[in-house]
Amino acid sequence: MRVPLLLFVAAVLLGGFLRFVDLGRLEMSDDEGASWAAAAQPTIADVIAAQARLNPGKMAVHELALHEWMAIFGDSIVAQRALSAMLGTLSIVIVFWIAWELRVTRIDDDAAMIAALGATVYAVNLVTIKYTREARMYPVMLTAILLHVGYFIRASRRGGILNYAGTAIFAIVAIAANFAAALVPASEGLWLLYLLARSGIRPRAAESRRAWSLIVALAIAAMVFVALSMSALRGAAGAVERGAIGWIKLPEPWAPVALFNKATGSFGFPVLLMVAAWGVIRGWRRKRDAVAFSLLWMWGPPVLMVIASYAMRPLFVERYALSSFAPFFILVGIGIWELGNSRWRTVALLIVVAVSIGHIVVFNRKEHDAQWREAAVLGAANLRGGETMTAVPGYSISVTRFYLPQAERDRTVDYVRGSTEAAVVLLRDHGVSANVDSAIHQEYPVELAHLRGVIILRK
């Protein structure tokens, strides 16, 4: 167990470093601003109410956690993002646990090594890092999903009331954090149908009894979630009708493959795919169920998003399927192990880590933030006595307020279409509809500055 333990510790340390290093480098995004504005409310009831207004389509799981976190560590952007980075580092440990629970091999040292390899690949990949460096709900959702899947695997293999309870509880937490998390239990439903088809509908065999128990656990989780979230569900439906997800484009049929390609890099994806494919081929011989479940978890959520996009409305977003990268990287870990020779395993691991970190380096060379801090200061400096400023889209006013001194925040107003109250507007230069953009420029014809991502306009 010495080598797997050392590799696992190295993965956690390196992964933690990549998640925590220079957390304040990027400016706060307007999405993060909405989370801050809700979490900064004085009471828990106020946090819940503000979150429903500022960030519909989910419940206030992240905002409540952030509220308590900020009470201890303050509300600097680094402090806020540190909560996400901590959860992101914890997720490396959970991925190790999941890979161990899959037990592709019966030999403990080999199983531990496969788990450590999968955790290492997960730890150094950009897609598992960048969302854990934002003060948003996705790290909460991802951590809860991973815990849910771990308990689901344990329950399907050995039963146990604690495992069924863990499966249900963390499903509720994950879906409450973001409704898109329901894609994972939906995929697991297919797995349970497969188990029942194999072992029999009647709960005579142990596998069939465990499958039925998991169905009951997920059904109870669904009923509890619906009972707790009726208001949030109505708010989400209203937000969708108002165009809250109108920016999502209809995906191409091959979008699930493109998802993994884009997320892991044009150079990294072919390498990871080849190693994972080798892991599938070799692992299928050793323990078919573990590999089959990993493949279902990997492809189920993105494929379901494509189906939903064509059946209802476009819903395909990379961050909605974040947990699907965990089984992909576990399969990569299996593929590295199945090379057999220790020298080839070392070379393969180094190549996988190198292309993954290379993807991070290329990503970090580009600017990915908007200059809201500079825009807020410049906008406030151009206000005359009694004048106010606003921001478009409307929820961007929160990040504007974050970057203003407390005494200046009352000089900001929420954007109301058609209103002429504000003298200055901070307009995001992308993601705003052409009609709104044109109307804003007509109402505010004087351009004070065009910063990265934000235009400052005045009447």
Buried (B, 14 or more C-beta within 10 A) or exposed (E): EEEBEEBBEBBBEBBBEBBBEEBEEBBBBBBBBBBBBBBBBEEEEEBBBBBBEBBBBBBBBBBBBBBEBBEEEEBEBBBBBBBBBBBBBBBBBBBBBBBBBBBBBEEEEBBBBBBBBBBBBBBBBBBBBBBBBBBBBBBBBBBBBBBBBBBBBBBBBEBBEEBBBBBBBBBBBBBBBBBBBBBBBBBBBEBBEBBBEEBEEEBEBEBBBBBBBBBEBBEBBBEBBEEEBEEBBEBBEEBBEEEBBEEBEEBEEEBBBBBBBEBBBEBBBEBBBEBBEBBBEBBBEBBEBBBBBBBBBBBBBBBBBBEBBEEEEBBBBBBBBBBBBBBBBBBBBBBBBBBEEEEEBEEBBEBBBBBBBBBBEBBBEEEEBBBBBBBBBBBBEBBEEEBBBBBBBBBBBBBBBBBBEEEBBEBBBEBEEEEEEBBBBBBBEEEBEEEBBEBBBEBBEEEBBBBBBBBBBBE
